[in-house]
Structure formats: C-alpha cells, structure tokens
Amino acid sequence: MHGTDEEAREQVAALSEVAHVVVEPGDGPLGEAFDITGYPVFGLITVDGTLSATAFDPGRLPAPSKATV
C-alpha cells in the first residue's frame, strides 16, 4: 500500500473484511519469497497453501471457490 500511515491503516481495515492483508516494506521477506515486482499485488491461495494466481488488479484474478474439506 502506498500513502501515509493513516491511509494504509484505512485500506488495511477495509480489505481485512474480505482478505488476509500483509503489510511490509517493498523489500520484505514475503515480497522476496514470491518475487513480487509491484504493489499492491493480490494473490489467490489454494486451501493447501499454493499460490495459484497473482495480479495487480484483483478483478483479474479467477473467481475463488469454496474449499471442500
């Protein structure tokens, strides 16, 4: 997220209702692990923890489906 700390807190609060939000610096360990090249980035993670898709626009991700357990 870009912007002031207050703007970031507001964005995290809004997104946290529908997603797991991670906030870290641009060179943080999660970004490096997934080789993220831009922000914000959105990902779709399967029930087994596999990152199945990423996009800079969440509307470009495939529609998630409910996990069967």
Backbone as JSON, one array per atom type, in Angstrom:
{
  "sequence": "MHGTDEEAREQVAALSEVAHVVVEPGDGPLGEAFDITGYPVFGLITVDGTLSATAFDPGRLPAPSKATV",
  "N": [[0.85, -1.16, 0.0], [0.48, 2.21, -0.71], [1.11, 5.54, 0.42], [0.18, 7.62, 3.22], [0.69, 6.65, 6.67], [-1.78, 6.62, 7.94], [-3.55, 6.44, 5.74], [-2.81, 3.91, 4.81], [-3.58, 2.33, 7.02], [-6.37, 2.68, 6.87], [-6.93, 1.49, 4.39], [-6.09, -1.14, 4.88], [-7.89, -1.84, 6.91], [-10.33, -1.78, 5.5], [-9.88, -3.77, 3.52], [-9.38, -6.0, 5.08], [-11.76, -7.1, 5.82], [-12.46, -8.84, 3.85], [-10.22, -10.21, 3.05], [-6.95, -11.64, 3.72], [-4.6, -9.51, 4.83], [-1.36, -8.41, 4.2], [1.17, -6.36, 5.34], [4.15, -4.91, 4.53], [7.56, -3.71, 4.1], [8.79, -2.67, 0.83], [10.92, -4.35, 0.2], [10.48, -6.59, 1.7], [10.32, -9.86, 3.35], [8.19, -11.53, 2.43], [7.45, -10.44, -0.05], [9.87, -10.84, -1.39], [10.04, -13.63, -1.32], [7.94, -14.41, -2.99], [8.7, -13.17, -5.28], [7.72, -10.59, -5.96], [7.0, -7.86, -8.03], [5.77, -5.41, -8.06], [3.44, -3.14, -6.48], [0.11, -2.4, -5.22], [-0.16, -5.93, -4.81], [-2.18, -8.71, -5.54], [-3.2, -11.92, -4.5], [-4.24, -15.31, -5.1], [-4.77, -17.91, -3.06], [-4.64, -21.37, -2.67], [-6.45, -23.94, -0.85], [-4.53, -25.68, 0.11], [-2.4, -24.05, 0.46], [-1.0, -23.21, -1.77], [0.14, -20.75, -3.99], [-1.85, -19.7, -6.44], [-2.5, -17.78, -8.35], [-1.7, -14.43, -9.33], [-2.09, -10.85, -9.39], [-2.07, -7.38, -10.29], [-4.41, -6.08, -10.26], [-7.25, -6.88, -8.56], [-9.56, -7.7, -9.84], [-8.73, -9.14, -11.99], [-8.07, -11.63, -11.15], [-8.86, -15.15, -11.02], [-12.18, -16.25, -10.19], [-12.62, -17.04, -6.81], [-13.27, -20.22, -5.25], [-15.28, -22.08, -2.94], [-13.6, -23.94, -0.48], [-13.34, -27.46, -0.28], [-13.51, -29.63, 2.38]],
  "CA": [[0.0, 0.0, 0.0], [1.23, 3.45, -0.75], [0.43, 6.66, 1.06], [0.53, 7.88, 4.61], [0.37, 5.55, 7.59], [-3.24, 6.64, 8.16], [-4.18, 5.88, 4.52], [-2.55, 2.47, 4.8], [-4.45, 1.72, 8.04], [-7.74, 2.68, 6.35], [-7.0, 0.49, 3.33], [-5.99, -2.46, 5.51], [-9.16, -2.08, 7.61], [-11.36, -2.09, 4.5], [-9.58, -5.05, 2.86], [-9.35, -7.09, 6.06], [-13.08, -7.71, 5.92], [-12.62, -9.86, 2.8], [-8.94, -10.81, 2.66], [-5.85, -11.6, 4.67], [-3.77, -8.43, 4.34], [0.01, -8.38, 4.7], [1.81, -5.07, 5.1], [5.58, -5.0, 4.78], [8.28, -2.82, 3.2], [8.94, -3.17, -0.53], [11.92, -5.42, 0.13], [10.17, -7.51, 2.79], [10.53, -11.28, 3.08], [7.1, -12.14, 1.66], [7.62, -9.97, -1.42], [11.03, -11.51, -1.99], [9.74, -15.06, -1.47], [7.05, -14.59, -4.13], [9.27, -12.41, -6.39], [6.76, -9.55, -6.29], [7.68, -6.78, -8.74], [4.99, -4.18, -7.98], [2.48, -3.09, -5.38], [-0.24, -3.58, -4.44], [-0.34, -7.18, -5.55], [-3.22, -9.55, -4.96], [-2.96, -13.32, -4.82], [-5.25, -16.3, -4.78], [-4.06, -19.03, -2.44], [-5.5, -22.54, -2.57], [-6.62, -24.46, 0.5], [-3.29, -26.33, 0.55], [-1.39, -23.03, 0.63], [-0.32, -22.92, -3.02], [-0.21, -19.5, -4.64], [-2.31, -20.15, -7.75], [-2.62, -16.67, -9.29], [-1.41, -13.09, -8.81], [-2.43, -9.76, -10.3], [-2.05, -6.05, -9.68], [-5.82, -5.71, -10.21], [-7.94, -8.07, -8.06], [-10.57, -8.12, -10.8], [-8.11, -10.03, -12.99], [-7.88, -12.96, -10.55], [-10.01, -16.03, -11.21], [-13.1, -16.24, -9.06], [-12.32, -18.11, -5.84], [-14.38, -21.14, -4.95], [-15.22, -22.56, -1.56], [-12.78, -25.14, -0.31], [-14.0, -28.65, 0.26], [-12.64, -30.21, 3.4]],
  "C": [[0.89, 1.22, 0.0], [0.41, 4.54, -0.07], [0.91, 6.82, 2.48], [0.19, 6.65, 5.46], [-1.14, 5.46, 7.81], [-3.98, 6.06, 6.95], [-3.99, 4.37, 4.45], [-3.44, 1.76, 5.82], [-5.89, 1.63, 7.55], [-7.91, 1.61, 5.27], [-6.96, -0.93, 3.91], [-7.3, -2.8, 6.22], [-10.24, -2.48, 6.63], [-11.12, -3.46, 3.86], [-9.64, -6.23, 3.81], [-10.7, -7.76, 6.24], [-13.24, -8.86, 4.92], [-11.34, -10.58, 2.42], [-7.97, -10.8, 3.83], [-4.85, -10.59, 4.11], [-2.4, -8.49, 5.01], [0.61, -7.03, 4.35], [3.28, -5.24, 5.48], [6.29, -4.02, 3.84], [8.46, -3.47, 1.83], [9.94, -4.29, -0.68], [11.72, -6.45, 1.24], [10.29, -8.97, 2.39], [9.42, -11.93, 2.25], [7.2, -11.73, 0.19], [8.79, -10.64, -2.12], [10.74, -12.99, -2.23], [8.88, -15.32, -2.7], [7.5, -13.79, -5.35], [8.31, -11.34, -6.89], [7.5, -8.35, -6.89], [6.92, -5.47, -8.72], [3.97, -4.28, -6.86], [1.3, -2.21, -5.75], [-0.4, -4.78, -5.35], [-1.37, -8.02, -4.8], [-2.95, -10.98, -5.38], [-4.14, -14.18, -4.41], [-4.51, -17.54, -4.29], [-5.04, -20.18, -2.25], [-5.54, -23.03, -1.12], [-5.34, -25.14, 1.02], [-2.13, -25.35, 0.66], [-0.6, -22.69, -0.62], [-0.79, -21.59, -3.59], [-0.57, -19.84, -6.09], [-2.42, -19.03, -8.77], [-2.26, -15.37, -8.58], [-1.82, -12.06, -9.86], [-2.3, -8.45, -9.55], [-3.46, -5.51, -9.55], [-6.59, -6.94, -9.73], [-9.03, -8.56, -8.99], [-10.03, -9.05, -11.88], [-7.83, -11.42, -12.44], [-9.08, -13.84, -10.89], [-10.91, -15.99, -9.99], [-12.75, -17.37, -8.09], [-13.54, -19.01, -5.66], [-14.2, -21.61, -3.52], [-14.41, -23.86, -1.51], [-13.64, -26.29, 0.21], [-13.03, -29.3, 1.22], [-13.04, -31.63, 3.69]]
}
